[in-house]
Amino acid sequence: MSGYALVSQICSLQPFRCLTLQKKLLMLITIPNIRIMTVYEKTSATPLADLLKIQQNWTRPDNSSVGGPAWAYFSAVCWLFGKAIHKELGYPIGLVATDWGGTPVEAWSSPEALAECGVHSTTRSKQPASFLEYVNKLPLESRKRLLGPDNNSALWNAMIYPFLNMTIYGAIWYQGEADADGDKMNRYNCTFPTMIKDWRKNFHHSSERQTNATFPFGFVQLAPNSPNKNITVGFPDVRWHQTADRGYVPNSVMENVFMAVAIDLPDFNSTYGSVHPRDKKDVGERLRLSGLAVAYGKSEVFQGPFPARGAVTSQGLTFLYGEKWNLEVRSTEGFELQCANNEWVPAPVIGNDNTTVTVRFNVCPQGEDIKGIRYEWRESPCEFKKCAVYETVNGLPGPPFIIGDSEIIDGKQWFKFGGPVQL
């Protein structure tokens, strides 16, 4: 690839890993200045200098290489994102799909990154070659425990480490469902941001500083999964942790990071499973908007509305979003208030204008303080593109958020959100 692609993009988009393009999106995809490559799913107990196997070597994109059978060939979202960036900027671009569906972030992290979050690696980062010979002689179940794709650092060793000396411009990522419970979920606000920082450090160092030390990193926030709208743990927590508990990116912890919100894109009838939505076009477009703004400095409306402040008024609880967004409310559902008994109670939207949304405030027993506020805090919060708050320029949904009682200022009266806009 060296000598051809001026811009290289690493794609690790697990649910979209092998959901190839539908026929209606395949039309005339042959573009001479793009190359694509797909890595074969492999694990390793030790960091590898070279890939164990390539599924699809560097090739021109065409209906065969991009649009092969389901669960084979190239990632649809990676292709749509890369094609859009190429069309916008005109640069030759190389796209590398290296991913494995249903795997945890720990598998893609180095032992050093995991150690920062108090996680011990289950693979061997520094072992003699004889270790692999020893592993290969073990019974199958023992080998799986040591080398399976869910093991810490197993995919970092085999599917990321071999690329470290390659100069890249950025990376995009979709993962999280495998970390949506237990300790993995609770530490995701450490493991995911730390993995990004560690990738940046290692790519920068191993490429002899040719890769930017803060290269752009984009991700897709977890899409809906279960049609049960009452699930409030797991996916909502991971979505929040994907932003380092800020609700938006970029932020002070995740600089030069961009995201596509996908909470309003359910596909419960997907033949690939509901966490694998077939709507790649909207996801790719939202990544394009945020990527152009953050990674390439283009002036775009790339974020959905996120409130800057809230206030109790005579009308109710009003969220102030600021002049950055022109608001559209598509549903009265989505906001909830936490009462003194820790119960979350729906707070329906009762009014809005271009910059504010007002919800019913007197939903808790009289005299009780509000302990928390949350928005679209469900595994599957709404029907297709029918969540509550959107901006009108690009139709982007507001991301989910949660605010605890420690962040509420002056009881019920005022509270700051610390969002990406200031009023």
N, C-alpha and C positions, 0 to 999 in steps of 0.2 A: 504494500500500500504506500510505503514511503515514496515520495517523488510524484505521487498522483494526488492524493486527497490533501487539500490545504486545511480542511476542517474535519476532525475526527470526533465522532460522538459515540460514547459507550452507552448502550441501552440495556438495562436490567429491569424488564417489565414483565413480572412473573405471570399474572393472570392473562396478560396479553402476549405471552411468550410465543405461542404458536397458533394464535387465532389469526389466521391469514385473512387477507382482504376478500370481502365479498365481491361478487362479479360486478356489481354496479359501481364499485370504487376502483376497479382494475383498469378502466379504460385508458389506453394510451399512456402507460406508466413508464415506458422506456425513456429514460433521461440519461444522456451520454456522460454527464459530469457527476454522477453519483455511483458509488460502489457500495455493496452490502456484503456482510459476512455473518455467519451464524456459528456459534461455538456449540460443540456437542456437550451434552450433560455428563460431566465427570466430577468425581471427588478425589481428594488426595489428603493424606495425613501429613504431608510436608509441602512447603511452597515449591512450585514447579517453575523452572525457567521457560519451558515451552508447553504448549497445549498438548494434552494427551490425544485429542481427536477433534477434527473440525467437521461440523455437519454440512456447512456450505461455505466453500472457499470464496475469496473475493470474486465478485461477479457483477456484471451490469444488472440492474433491476429490470425484470420483465414479468410478463404474466405467469411464467413458470417459477422463477426464483422468489418472487414476492407472494404470489397467489397460489401456492401449492395446496395440498390437502390440509384439513384442519389438524392442528397439533404437529405441524411440520413446517419447515422452511422459516421464513422471516417474520418478525413481529410486525403486526399491522400498525400499531401506534408508533413504533419507532420509525417505520417507513413514512407514515403520514406527517409526523413531526419533521423528519429530515427533509422530505420533499418540500414542505412549506418553507422551511428555513432557506433551502437552496433557491427556491423561487423568489423569495423576498430579497436575498442578499446577492445571489448570482455566483457564489463561491462553489468550487468543486467540494464535495463532501463525502466522507466515508462513514458508514454506519456499522457498528459492531453490536450484534445481539448476543449477549452472554447472560443466560438466565435459566432458572429452574423453578417451575411452578410449585406453590405450596410450601416453600422453604422459609425458615426464620431469618431475621436480619443477622443473628449471631453466626450463621453459616457463611455469610458474606463479609464478615469482619475479621480483622487480624487479631491474633492473641493479645497484642499490645492494646488495641482499641477496646477489646472486651475487658481487659484488666482494669481500664479506667472506670468501668462501670461495675466493678466487683464480680466479673464473670470469669471463670477459669476455662481455658480452652480444653476441648476434649481431643484435639489433634496434636501432633508433635511438630512444633515449628522448627526445631533444630535437632534433627536425628540423622544418623548415618544411613546410607542407602540400604544397608542390611535390614533396617527396620521394615521397609516395604516388603522385602522377601519374607520376613517373619510374619507380617500381616497376611500375606497371600497364602500362607500355609495354615492359617486358622480356619476353624469351621465357619460356614457361611454366616450364621447368626452373629458370631463374634466379629467377623469382618464388617457386617452391617453396622454394628454398634460403633466400630472405630471409624468407618469410612462412609457411612450413610449421609445423604444430603442434608439431614437435619443437624448433623454434628457441628459444633462450633468450629469455625474457620475452614471447614472442609471445602467449601466452594470458593472462598477467598484464595485458598492454596491452588486450586485447579483451574479456576475460571476467571479470576481477576489478576492474581499475581503475575501470570505470564505476559500481561499487557503493560506492566508498569513502566517499561522502558520505551513505550510508544508515546509519542506526543499526541495529546488529545485536547480538544477545546472544551468539552463538557460531558456531562452524563445525565441520563434521565432514568427514572426508577419508579416501579409500581410494585409494592410489597406491603405486607402488614397483617394479612388475615391469619398467618401462621403464628403471630405473636399476640393474638387477641384474647389471651386469658392468662391467669396466674402471674407468676413472677416475670415472665417475658413481657406481658402487657405493662406491668407496673414500672419496669425499667426502660421501656421503649423511648421515653423522653431523654434518656441518656444514650442508649445504644445506637439509635438512628442518627442523631446529630454528631455523635462521636465517630461513627463509621464514616460520615461525610468528611469530617476533618482529617481522619486517618487516610482515606483514599487520596485526598488532596496532597497531604504531606508526602505520601509514598510515590504518587505519580510525578510530583514535582522533583523529588530527589532522584528517582530512578531514571527520569528522562533528561538528566543533567540540566534541570531547571527550564527545559523547553516547555513543559506543561505548566501553566499558571498555578501558583501556590493556592489560589482561591478560585479555581475554575468553576464556572457555573454548574449548578446541580439542580435539576428539576425533578419533581415527583408528582404522581397522581394520588390524591387523597382517596382513601378506601371508598369504593363504591358500595351501594346497598347490597345486602345479602338475603336475609330471610324476609318473606312477605309479612311476618309478624311485626307489627309496628310498635309493640310494647317492649321490645328488647332495648335496654338502656345501658348495658355494660358490654365491654369487649370492643366492638368496632368503634363506638363513639370515643372511648378512651384512647384507642390507637390514633384516631384522626387528630385528636387534641395533642397527643404526644408527638405526632409527625411534625408539628409546628413548634416543638419544644415548649408546649403549654402556653403559647401566645395566641393561637387562633389564626395567624396570618404569617406569611413570609414575603420577602426577607424580613428578618428581625435581628436583634443584637446578638442572639446566639447562633442564628443560621443566616449569615451574611451571604449575599450572592446566590441565594436559593429561591427557586420559583416553584409554583404548584398549580395543578389543575384540580379544582373542586369537582367531585363527581357524586355528591350525596343525592342529587336529584335525577340520576340516570339509572333507575332500577331496570333489571331485565330478568324477572323471576322465571320466565319461560325459556331462558337460554338453554340450548341443548348442551352447552359446555359447563353448566352450573351457574347459578345466579350471581356468584361473585366474579364471573367471567362475562360481563355484559358484551353484547355483540355490537353495541354502538361505539365504534372506534372513532368515528368522524368527529363527534362532539368533544371527546376526550383529546384528540389530536389538535383540534382548533383551540381549545382552552390552553393546552400546553404551548401552542404556537404563540398566542397572545402574551402569555406570561414570560416565555422564553425570549421573545423579541425585546420585551421591555427590560428584563433584568439582565439577560446575557449579552444583549447587543445594543442596549441603550436606546431603543426605539420608543417614541412617545406613543403609548397605547393605554387604553383603559384595560388593565390586565387582572385586576382583583375585583371580586364581588364585594358588596358593601359590608363594612365592618364598623360598628359603632365606636365613636370616640368618647362619648359621655352619656350618662343617663341622669334623669331628674324626675322627681315626683312633682306632678302638676295637678291642677284641679281636674284635668281631664283623665289622668291616669299616670302610668309610668311611661315616660317619653325617652326614646333612644335617639340621640343626635348623631347623625352620620357625617355631616359636613358637606361642603360644596363640591367635593371631589366626585360624588356620585349623584345621579338623578335616579331616584328610587322608583321601583314598581313593586307593589304588593300583590302576589298571586294567590295567597291563602291567608286566612286569619289564624291558622294553627302553626305551632312551631315554638313559641316562647313559653317558658315555664318559670315559676317562682318557687323557691323552697321556703316553706313555713318553719316556725319554731320547732315543730315536731319532726322535722327533717323530711316531711312529705313534699314531693314535687307536685305542684298544681298547675294545670294549664292556665295561661294568661292570654286570652284571645286578642288579636289586633282589633282595635276599635277606631283607629284613624291613622292617617299618614299624609304627608305632603312630599315634596321633592327631596327633602333632606332629613325628615324625621319619621319615626314610627312610634305610635302610642299603643300600649297594651293595657288591659284592665289590671288595676292595681289591688283592688280590695278582694282578692281571692283567698287570702289567709284570714283566720279568725281575727276579729277586731282587736286591735292593740298589739298584735304579734309583729315582731320585727321580721323582715325578710332576711333569710340566711344565705340565699344564693339565687343566681339567675342563670338560665341556660337556654340555648337556642338550637333547634333541630338535633337534639341529643338522643338520637335513636339509631339503631343499626340500619334501619330503612325508614327515613323520616317522612317521605312524601312520594306521591305519584310522579310520573315522568315530567320533569321541568315544572313541578307544581309545589315547590317549597314556598316559603313565605316571602322572602325579600330578595330582589334582583336589582341590578343596575340596567338601564335601558339602552346603553350604547351597543354593547355586545351580548346582552342577555345573560350575564354571569351571575350565578347565585352567591348570596352571602355565605361564608363558611360557618360551620358550627362553632359555638364557644360556650364556656362555662365560667362563672365568676363566683367564687366562694365568699363567705362572710368576712374573711380577713381582708378582702379587697374592696369591700363596701365602705365608703367614707361617710362619716356622720350619720350612722344609722340608715334610715330610709330616705334621707334627703338627697344626697349626691353620691355618685360613685364614678370613678374613672375606669376606662377600659384599656388605656395605653395603646390604642390601635395605631394603624399606619397613617392616620390623619390627625391633625391638631386643630381644634376650634379656637 
